[in-house]
Amino acid sequence: MAAPSNVVNVPKPNPKSFNKHRPLEQNTLVKNQVLHFREIEKTLPPEQQSGMNFDDIKTEGQAAEYIAKLTKFLHGKPLTAGGR
């Protein structure tokens, strides 16, 4: 069977590119992603919001958790109560 022509090969990231303990202030891209997701979340009714406080997101790991929660929600999976 021939390989599909619409496959995009994505190289593996450098292992040093993600550090869950790195302060968010040192990663402008991820910080901006969190800000964009927060703006989207603000448009949701309160009962559909994550309950996470932007000021509590201090590390890349915390940002990754927040981004993952909002991404799942936007793909149709409900957020659980209290942002957990």
C-alpha positions as CSV (number, residue, x, y, z in Angstrom):
1,M,0.0,0.0,0.0
2,A,1.3,3.4,-0.9
3,A,2.0,6.0,1.8
4,P,-0.6,8.8,2.0
5,S,0.5,12.0,0.4
6,N,-0.9,14.2,3.2
7,V,1.3,12.9,6.0
8,V,3.5,15.5,7.7
9,N,6.6,14.2,9.4
10,V,7.3,16.1,12.6
11,P,10.8,15.7,14.0
12,K,11.2,14.9,17.7
13,P,11.9,18.0,19.8
14,N,15.2,18.5,21.6
15,P,14.9,16.9,25.1
16,K,16.0,20.3,26.5
17,S,13.2,22.2,24.8
18,F,10.7,21.4,27.6
19,N,11.5,21.8,31.3
20,K,8.4,21.5,33.5
21,H,10.2,23.4,36.3
22,R,11.4,26.3,34.1
23,P,9.8,29.6,35.1
24,L,7.1,30.6,32.6
25,E,8.7,34.1,32.4
26,Q,11.6,32.4,30.5
27,N,9.4,31.1,27.7
28,T,7.6,33.9,25.9
29,L,5.9,31.5,23.4
30,V,4.3,29.3,26.1
31,K,3.4,32.4,28.2
32,N,1.6,33.9,25.2
33,Q,-0.2,30.6,24.5
34,V,-1.5,30.6,28.1
35,L,-2.6,34.2,27.7
36,H,-4.5,33.4,24.5
37,F,-6.2,30.4,26.1
38,R,-7.1,32.5,29.1
39,E,-8.8,35.0,26.8
40,I,-10.8,32.2,25.2
41,E,-11.7,30.8,28.6
42,K,-13.1,34.2,29.7
43,T,-15.7,34.0,27.0
44,L,-17.1,30.8,28.5
45,P,-19.9,30.8,31.1
46,P,-18.5,30.5,34.6
47,E,-19.6,26.9,35.1
48,Q,-17.6,25.9,32.0
49,Q,-14.3,27.7,33.1
50,S,-11.4,25.7,34.5
51,G,-11.2,27.5,37.8
52,M,-7.5,27.9,37.3
53,N,-6.0,31.3,38.2
54,F,-3.6,32.7,35.6
55,D,-1.4,34.1,38.4
56,D,-0.9,30.6,39.8
57,I,0.7,29.4,36.5
58,K,4.4,29.9,37.2
59,T,6.1,27.1,35.3
60,E,6.1,25.4,31.9
61,G,4.6,22.3,33.5
62,Q,1.7,24.2,35.0
63,A,1.2,26.0,31.7
64,A,1.2,22.6,29.9
65,E,-1.5,21.3,32.3
66,Y,-3.7,24.4,31.7
67,I,-3.2,24.3,27.9
68,A,-4.1,20.6,27.9
69,K,-7.3,21.1,29.9
70,L,-8.5,23.9,27.6
71,T,-7.6,22.0,24.5
72,K,-9.6,19.0,25.6
73,F,-12.5,21.2,26.4
74,L,-12.4,22.9,23.0
75,H,-12.4,19.4,21.5
76,G,-15.7,18.6,23.2
77,K,-14.6,17.1,26.5
78,P,-16.0,18.8,29.6
79,L,-13.8,20.5,32.2
80,T,-14.1,18.9,35.6
81,A,-15.3,20.9,38.6
82,G,-12.7,23.2,40.2
83,G,-10.3,22.9,37.3
84,R,-9.1,19.5,38.2
